[in-house]
Amino acid sequence: MRAARAGSVTAVCTPVRTGRTLSTWLIQITDDQGRPTASARLTTMTLSPTQ
């Protein structure tokens, strides 16, 4: 990983696992030259509305 000091960065979010209620996503951020600058893993819970 390295710092992006100038230019723009691009983030790509890819599903790792998508279930009925839990989903896990991998987020990869690269600089203008395609070099990795950061990465993150995000887990979300999908709730159904109560009736």
FIKOLZA-1660 file (N, C-alpha, C; in steps of 0.1 Angstrom, whole numbers, plus 5000, padded with zeros to 4 digits):
% residues 51
   i   px   py   pz ch aa at
   1 5008 4988 5000  A  M  N
   1 5000 5000 5000  A  M CA
   1 5009 5012 5000  A  M  C
   2 5004 5023 4994  A  R  N
   2 5011 5035 4993  A  R CA
   2 5001 5047 4993  A  R  C
   3 5006 5059 4995  A  A  N
   3 4998 5071 4995  A  A CA
   3 4996 5076 4981  A  A  C
   4 4985 5081 4978  A  A  N
   4 4982 5088 4966  A  A CA
   4 4983 5103 4968  A  A  C
   5 4994 5109 4964  A  R  N
   5 4997 5123 4967  A  R CA
   5 4991 5132 4956  A  R  C
   6 4988 5128 4944  A  A  N
   6 4983 5136 4934  A  A CA
   6 4975 5128 4924  A  A  C
   7 4966 5134 4916  A  G  N
   7 4958 5127 4907  A  G CA
   7 4945 5122 4913  A  G  C
   8 4940 5112 4907  A  S  N
   8 4927 5106 4912  A  S CA
   8 4929 5092 4916  A  S  C
   9 4919 5087 4924  A  V  N
   9 4919 5073 4929  A  V CA
   9 4906 5067 4924  A  V  C
  10 4907 5054 4923  A  T  N
  10 4895 5046 4918  A  T CA
  10 4892 5035 4929  A  T  C
  11 4879 5034 4932  A  A  N
  11 4875 5024 4942  A  A CA
  11 4866 5013 4935  A  A  C
  12 4869 5001 4937  A  V  N
  12 4861 4990 4931  A  V CA
  12 4856 4981 4943  A  V  C
  13 4843 4979 4943  A  C  N
  13 4837 4972 4954  A  C CA
  13 4832 4958 4948  A  C  C
  14 4837 4947 4953  A  T  N
  14 4833 4934 4948  A  T CA
  14 4827 4926 4959  A  T  C
  15 4816 4919 4956  A  P  N
  15 4810 4911 4966  A  P CA
  15 4818 4898 4969  A  P  C
  16 4821 4895 4981  A  V  N
  16 4828 4883 4985  A  V CA
  16 4818 4872 4988  A  V  C
  17 4807 4876 4995  A  R  N
  17 4797 4866 4998  A  R CA
  17 4784 4874 5000  A  R  C
  18 4773 4870 4994  A  T  N
  18 4760 4876 4995  A  T CA
  18 4750 4866 5000  A  T  C
  19 4745 4867 5012  A  G  N
  19 4736 4858 5017  A  G CA
  19 4722 4865 5018  A  G  C
  20 4713 4858 5025  A  R  N
  20 4699 4863 5027  A  R CA
  20 4699 4875 5036  A  R  C
  21 4707 4875 5046  A  T  N
  21 4708 4886 5056  A  T CA
  21 4721 4893 5057  A  T  C
  22 4732 4885 5055  A  L  N
  22 4746 4891 5056  A  L CA
  22 4753 4891 5043  A  L  C
  23 4760 4902 5040  A  S  N
  23 4768 4904 5028  A  S CA
  23 4781 4909 5032  A  S  C
  24 4792 4904 5025  A  T  N
  24 4805 4908 5027  A  T CA
  24 4811 4913 5014  A  T  C
  25 4817 4925 5014  A  W  N
  25 4822 4932 5002  A  W CA
  25 4837 4935 5004  A  W  C
  26 4845 4934 4993  A  L  N
  26 4859 4938 4993  A  L CA
  26 4860 4951 4985  A  L  C
  27 4866 4961 4991  A  I  N
  27 4868 4974 4985  A  I CA
  27 4883 4976 4982  A  I  C
  28 4887 4978 4970  A  Q  N
  28 4901 4980 4967  A  Q CA
  28 4902 4994 4960  A  Q  C
  29 4911 5002 4965  A  I  N
  29 4914 5015 4960  A  I CA
  29 4928 5016 4953  A  I  C
  30 4928 5021 4941  A  T  N
  30 4941 5022 4933  A  T CA
  30 4943 5036 4928  A  T  C
  31 4955 5040 4925  A  D  N
  31 4958 5053 4920  A  D CA
  31 4957 5053 4905  A  D  C
  32 4962 5064 4899  A  D  N
  32 4961 5066 4884  A  D CA
  32 4969 5055 4877  A  D  C
  33 4979 5050 4883  A  Q  N
  33 4988 5040 4876  A  Q CA
  33 4984 5025 4880  A  Q  C
  34 4973 5024 4887  A  G  N
  34 4968 5010 4890  A  G CA
  34 4975 5004 4903  A  G  C
  35 4983 5012 4910  A  R  N
  35 4989 5007 4922  A  R CA
  35 4980 5008 4934  A  R  C
  36 4980 4997 4942  A  P  N
  36 4970 4997 4953  A  P CA
  36 4974 5008 4964  A  P  C
  37 4964 5015 4968  A  T  N
  37 4966 5026 4979  A  T CA
  37 4959 5022 4992  A  T  C
  38 4948 5014 4991  A  A  N
  38 4940 5010 5003  A  A CA
  38 4931 4999 4999  A  A  C
  39 4927 4992 5010  A  S  N
  39 4917 4981 5008  A  S CA
  39 4909 4980 5021  A  S  C
  40 4896 4976 5020  A  A  N
  40 4888 4975 5031  A  A CA
  40 4878 4963 5029  A  A  C
  41 4873 4957 5040  A  R  N
  41 4863 4947 5039  A  R CA
  41 4851 4952 5047  A  R  C
  42 4839 4951 5041  A  L  N
  42 4827 4957 5047  A  L CA
  42 4817 4945 5048  A  L  C
  43 4811 4944 5060  A  T  N
  43 4800 4934 5062  A  T CA
  43 4788 4942 5065  A  T  C
  44 4777 4939 5058  A  T  N
  44 4764 4945 5061  A  T CA
  44 4753 4935 5064  A  T  C
  45 4743 4940 5072  A  M  N
  45 4732 4931 5075  A  M CA
  45 4719 4937 5069  A  M  C
  46 4712 4929 5062  A  T  N
  46 4699 4934 5055  A  T CA
  46 4688 4929 5064  A  T  C
  47 4680 4939 5069  A  L  N
  47 4669 4936 5078  A  L CA
  47 4656 4938 5070  A  L  C
  48 4646 4929 5072  A  S  N
  48 4633 4930 5066  A  S CA
  48 4624 4940 5075  A  S  C
  49 4615 4947 5069  A  P  N
  49 4607 4956 5077  A  P CA
  49 4597 4948 5085  A  P  C
  50 4595 4953 5097  A  T  N
  50 4585 4946 5106  A  T CA
  50 4571 4950 5102  A  T  C
  51 4562 4940 5104  A  Q  N
  51 4548 4943 5100  A  Q CA
  51 4539 4943 5111  A  Q  C
% end
